[in-house]
């Protein structure tokens, strides 16, 4: 074997190895993003705030709480993207399937209910190793102020901080805003229909 042939073979081997590493890294990233692979290593973890996001909803807070909690108590639509895995008084464990661009992310969370004041979420498994969220409902004059806050933790030092700042937080908060827009529309529609059915004073 000549030196040229040996060198060519070495470069081909290096190229194949590099291609395999790229494919592996891409697959691992997609599995992490989709929540099919969970890594909770704690290496260089940074914690980032979520929200606050506030919505003014022209509906009683009992109705707003009912709409948000409905998928967890068996009263939500079949296509809600929520699968209840376990249930007890005031608490459920649920898998959430959220569309993010070209893939669907899966998270598993503990959901705690404090009717009618709020709903809390604690992350168990999914794209990130740590997350907590809180939806709080304050009523004034028959309307509801819905306030969302939370925090998310991402590992891997600088890479994790960059991913959280430019991808995780924006996508997470976008999904929350879209969900709350749906909640607001549904609650206000039902509240208006209820008022329309009430008998008018003579």
Secondary structure, DSSP 8 states (H G I E B T S, - for coil): --HHHHHHHHHHHHHHHHHHHHHHHHHHHHHHHHTSS-----TT-EEEEEEEEEEEESS-HHHHHHHHHGGGTT-S-TTSSEEEEEEETTEEEEEEEEEETTEEEEEEEEEEEETTTEEEEEEEESSSSEEEEEEEEEEETTEEEEEEEEEEEE-SHHHHHHHIIIIIHHHHHHHHHHHHHHHHHHHHHHHHHHHHHS----
